[in-house]
Amino acid sequence: MIETAQAFGVDIGGSGIKAAPVDLEKGEFALPRLKILTPEVSTPDAVAAIVRQELEHFEVPAGAPVGIAFPAPIKPGKSLDFMANLDKSWIGLDVTEVFSKACGRPVTVVNDADAAGLAEQQYGAAKGEDGLVIATTLGTGIGTALIYHGVLLPNTELGHIQLEKGKGDAEKYAASSVRDKKSLGYKKWAKRLTKYYGLLEKYFSPDLFVVGGGVSRMADKFLPYIDIKTPIVQAKLRNEAGIVGAAYYATTKLV
């Protein structure tokens, strides 16, 4: 790992495990990221072995903070009680303990949507915002992160909020994957997103919405048509957010 990196971040997804050393002064990768496909059978041993391989690839020093963005609610010291995108054998395990043991060093684990939200708050579209920020990722589902006065409220699952008028689970109605499946145009999809963000606006009165996920690169095709009062902006870090946010989060947990 090179001198311009102060921490190392890993972003674990259902299809790929991405990692890079991070320059926390700039909020960007210090070296190009390494991506390894998630094993078809994504057991704890198989996934942890890849994370260890990525640490070895970048020659991460033993004392460097290592943060891992993980696709599930994370409660330090407690076992996992829910898993959607990896093998069900993760349930009942302490995720931080699994990775720390496999990597031979202490690591910090954070929910992946929370990591992305932190990255946007520290370096991206929400930088300097002192009020309540709701960062969302639109993809297979809808991930959310709530940050108030710079402090993360972890493990929110507002992608599963029940929409009004019988529309059901939000991510089953308005996720990017739903747009693809139903071949919705961007304006028609924006009407669905209006129902979702409008409900969050009603319940939380946020100061800013940040929209991330792969589809955010097409933000100009749908953001202008989301009819709400709260400012809503495109995420800046996009696919780098998980790695950068995990690395940053790891430094906040140092004793």
MILOMI-497120 format. One record per residue (C-alpha): x, y, z; chain. Coordinates in nm, 4 decimals, m for minus. Layout:
N
east	north	up	unit
X	Y	Z	A
...
***
This chain:
255
east	north	up	unit
0.0000	0.0000	0.0000	A
0.1383	0.3428	m0.0923	A
0.2028	0.6430	0.1307	A
m0.0947	0.8471	0.0064	A
m0.3379	0.5875	0.1476	A
m0.4429	0.6128	0.5113	A
m0.6889	0.3218	0.5135	A
m0.8123	0.0259	0.3113	A
m1.1710	m0.0318	0.2007	A
m1.3590	m0.3385	0.0796	A
m1.7086	m0.3437	m0.0706	A
m1.8778	m0.6847	m0.0732	A
m2.1650	m0.7394	m0.3115	A
m2.3622	m1.0294	m0.4452	A
m2.1691	m1.0276	m0.7734	A
m1.8295	m0.8795	m0.6889	A
m1.5897	m0.8035	m0.4043	A
m1.4075	m0.4757	m0.4679	A
m1.1186	m0.3300	m0.2707	A
m0.8685	m0.0458	m0.2795	A
m0.6384	0.1619	m0.0591	A
m0.8014	0.4997	0.0033	A
m0.6625	0.8507	0.0244	A
m0.8848	0.9910	0.2993	A
m0.7647	1.3472	0.2445	A
m0.9140	1.3449	m0.1055	A
m1.1819	1.0784	m0.0622	A
m1.0604	0.8720	m0.3559	A
m0.8685	0.5561	m0.4394	A
m0.4940	0.5779	m0.3931	A
m0.4522	0.2932	m0.6435	A
m0.6950	0.1396	m0.8957	A
m0.9390	m0.0961	m0.7272	A
m0.9210	m0.4738	m0.7512	A
m1.2457	m0.6590	m0.8203	A
m1.2857	m1.0340	m0.7739	A
m1.6115	m1.2092	m0.8537	A
m1.8128	m1.3200	m0.5528	A
m1.8006	m1.7006	m0.5278	A
m2.1102	m1.8731	m0.6610	A
m2.1438	m2.0367	m0.3208	A
m2.0737	m1.7296	m0.1087	A
m2.0039	m1.8920	0.2285	A
m1.8178	m1.7028	0.5032	A
m1.4965	m1.8975	0.4389	A
m1.5107	m1.8349	0.0627	A
m1.5835	m1.4623	0.0872	A
m1.3336	m1.4018	0.3684	A
m1.0618	m1.5785	0.1689	A
m1.1088	m1.3283	m0.1144	A
m1.0886	m1.0330	0.1244	A
m0.7629	m1.1729	0.2605	A
m0.6367	m1.2169	m0.0975	A
m0.7116	m0.8506	m0.1712	A
m0.5296	m0.7357	0.1424	A
m0.2263	m0.9399	0.0367	A
m0.2474	m0.8098	m0.3201	A
m0.2137	m0.4486	m0.1993	A
0.0345	m0.5410	0.0757	A
m0.1755	m0.3625	0.3367	A
0.0344	m0.3009	0.6518	A
m0.0773	m0.4753	0.9695	A
m0.1581	m0.1474	1.1430	A
m0.3625	0.0093	0.8631	A
m0.7363	0.0577	0.9312	A
m0.9448	m0.1863	0.7241	A
m1.3133	m0.1216	0.6647	A
m1.5545	m0.3646	0.5015	A
m1.8911	m0.2637	0.3543	A
m2.1248	m0.5606	0.3939	A
m2.4739	m0.6187	0.2476	A
m2.6650	m0.6678	0.5730	A
m2.7450	m0.4841	0.8984	A
m2.4338	m0.4904	1.1187	A
m2.4464	m0.4735	1.4990	A
m2.0975	m0.4998	1.6524	A
m2.0607	m0.7945	1.8867	A
m2.3872	m0.9509	1.7734	A
m2.4599	m1.2298	1.5280	A
m2.6184	m1.1661	1.1904	A
m2.9914	m1.2309	1.1813	A
m3.0648	m1.1513	0.8166	A
m2.8931	m1.2104	0.4817	A
m3.0303	m1.1409	0.1339	A
m2.7472	m1.1438	m0.1210	A
m2.4933	m1.3945	0.0153	A
m2.5145	m1.7546	0.1341	A
m2.7564	m1.8121	0.4229	A
m2.4747	m1.9727	0.6262	A
m2.3781	m1.6174	0.7310	A
m2.6840	m1.6042	0.9558	A
m2.5949	m1.6567	1.3209	A
m2.2323	m1.5474	1.2800	A
m2.0508	m1.2385	1.4056	A
m1.9420	m1.0896	1.0710	A
m1.6637	m0.8772	1.2187	A
m1.5220	m1.1811	1.3960	A
m1.5308	m1.3877	1.0744	A
m1.3295	m1.1328	0.8775	A
m1.0900	m1.0439	1.1584	A
m1.0017	m1.4108	1.2083	A
m0.9631	m1.4833	0.8375	A
m0.7527	m1.1721	0.7750	A
m0.5390	m1.2109	1.0865	A
m0.6048	m0.8527	1.1975	A
m0.8821	m0.6377	1.3433	A
m1.1263	m0.5085	1.0816	A
m1.4316	m0.2846	1.0989	A
m1.7552	m0.3880	0.9248	A
m2.0367	m0.1497	0.8289	A
m2.3592	m0.1887	0.6334	A
m2.2942	m0.1183	0.2645	A
m2.5598	0.1523	0.2251	A
m2.4303	0.3233	0.5404	A
m2.0784	0.3174	0.3956	A
m2.1970	0.4804	0.0738	A
m2.3894	0.7453	0.2662	A
m2.0893	0.8299	0.4827	A
m1.8719	0.8702	0.1748	A
m2.1192	1.1169	0.0240	A
m2.1425	1.3067	0.3532	A
m1.7658	1.3327	0.3946	A
m1.6539	1.3833	0.0360	A
m1.9480	1.3954	m0.2030	A
m2.2894	1.5422	m0.2672	A
m2.3790	1.5867	0.1024	A
m2.0502	1.7424	0.2141	A
m2.1159	2.0454	0.4346	A
m2.4810	1.9573	0.4947	A
m2.5494	1.9925	0.8669	A
m2.9112	1.8760	0.8727	A
m3.0676	1.5380	0.8050	A
m2.9393	1.3646	0.4918	A
m3.1078	1.0556	0.3533	A
m2.8746	0.8839	0.1079	A
m3.0281	0.6132	m0.1085	A
m2.8898	0.3563	m0.3492	A
m3.1188	0.2428	m0.6304	A
m3.0305	m0.1006	m0.7635	A
m3.1587	m0.4540	m0.7157	A
m3.3252	m0.3101	m0.4058	A
m3.3185	0.0261	m0.2308	A
m3.0515	0.0908	0.0305	A
m3.0694	0.3826	0.2726	A
m2.8426	0.5728	0.5093	A
m2.9542	0.8421	0.7533	A
m2.6946	1.0962	0.8635	A
m2.7831	1.3776	1.1041	A
m2.5337	1.6563	1.1743	A
m2.2618	1.4259	1.0442	A
m2.3592	1.1346	1.2699	A
m2.4702	0.8053	1.1146	A
m2.7921	0.6401	1.2315	A
m2.6946	0.2858	1.1293	A
m2.8826	m0.0041	0.9750	A
m3.1927	0.1700	0.8459	A
m3.3935	m0.0406	0.6024	A
m3.6179	0.2254	0.4521	A
m3.6135	0.0494	0.1180	A
m3.8741	m0.1776	0.2764	A
m4.1057	0.0977	0.3954	A
m4.4686	0.0298	0.3022	A
m4.5973	0.2751	0.0462	A
m4.9385	0.4350	0.0688	A
m5.2497	0.3327	m0.1267	A
m5.1572	m0.0342	m0.1255	A
m4.8389	m0.0017	m0.3314	A
m4.6565	m0.2336	m0.0880	A
m4.2842	m0.2707	m0.0183	A
m4.1019	0.0291	m0.1655	A
m3.8137	m0.1557	m0.3284	A
m4.0490	m0.4031	m0.4943	A
m4.2277	m0.1071	m0.6492	A
m3.9554	0.1485	m0.7202	A
m3.6081	m0.0123	m0.7283	A
m3.3998	0.0218	m1.0439	A
m3.4392	m0.3519	m1.1030	A
m3.8176	m0.3024	m1.1177	A
m3.7731	m0.0381	m1.3867	A
m3.5664	m0.2846	m1.5888	A
m3.8051	m0.5759	m1.5332	A
m4.1130	m0.3774	m1.6334	A
m3.9320	m0.1824	m1.9097	A
m4.0462	0.1475	m1.7595	A
m3.9401	0.4736	m1.9180	A
m3.7494	0.7098	m1.6910	A
m4.0409	0.9538	m1.6542	A
m4.2841	0.6768	m1.5627	A
m4.0313	0.5352	m1.3166	A
m3.9904	0.8832	m1.1669	A
m4.3608	0.8777	m1.0768	A
m4.2963	0.5660	m0.8695	A
m3.9905	0.7283	m0.7111	A
m4.2038	1.0326	m0.6276	A
m4.4311	0.8097	m0.4183	A
m4.1278	0.6666	m0.2390	A
m3.9319	0.9855	m0.1740	A
m4.2558	1.1711	m0.0971	A
m4.3309	0.9268	0.1827	A
m3.9792	0.9603	0.3279	A
m4.0228	1.3362	0.3058	A
m4.3533	1.3124	0.4956	A
m4.2103	1.0950	0.7745	A
m3.8614	1.2435	0.8209	A
m3.8606	1.6012	0.6826	A
m3.4994	1.5664	0.5602	A
m3.2860	1.8537	0.4395	A
m3.1395	1.6611	0.1468	A
m3.1805	1.3394	m0.0496	A
m2.8753	1.1908	m0.2250	A
m2.9406	0.9331	m0.4967	A
m2.6713	0.6754	m0.5704	A
m2.6418	0.3322	m0.7249	A
m2.5404	0.2452	m1.0789	A
m2.8447	0.4147	m1.2310	A
m2.7419	0.7474	m1.0766	A
m2.5151	0.8041	m1.3755	A
m2.8412	0.8600	m1.5683	A
m2.9772	1.0989	m1.3040	A
m3.0600	1.3712	m1.5544	A
m3.3203	1.1372	m1.7076	A
m3.5267	1.0888	m1.3915	A
m3.4277	1.3200	m1.1030	A
m3.5921	1.6305	m1.2577	A
m3.9228	1.4418	m1.2667	A
m3.9310	1.3408	m0.8995	A
m4.1941	1.5801	m0.7648	A
m4.1027	1.6565	m0.4025	A
m4.0121	1.9702	m0.2073	A
m3.6856	1.8476	m0.0547	A
m3.3677	1.9016	m0.2606	A
m3.2659	1.5737	m0.4279	A
m2.9244	1.5376	m0.5931	A
m2.7081	1.2850	m0.7722	A
m2.4406	1.1042	m0.5704	A
m2.0868	1.2038	m0.6650	A
m1.8787	0.9025	m0.5646	A
m2.1079	0.6465	m0.7331	A
m1.9424	0.3039	m0.7416	A
m1.6458	0.4236	m0.5323	A
m1.8692	0.5179	m0.2383	A
m1.8780	0.1789	m0.0640	A
m1.5005	0.1368	m0.0567	A
m1.4301	0.4979	0.0403	A
m1.7012	0.5018	0.3072	A
m1.5866	0.1717	0.4599	A
m1.2272	0.2950	0.4781	A
m1.3350	0.6225	0.6382	A
m1.5621	0.4450	0.8865	A
m1.2766	0.2193	0.9966	A
m1.0734	0.5240	1.1002	A
m1.3575	0.6529	1.3183	A
m1.3494	0.3299	1.5207	A
m0.9846	0.3466	1.6178	A
m0.9282	0.3470	1.9951	A
***
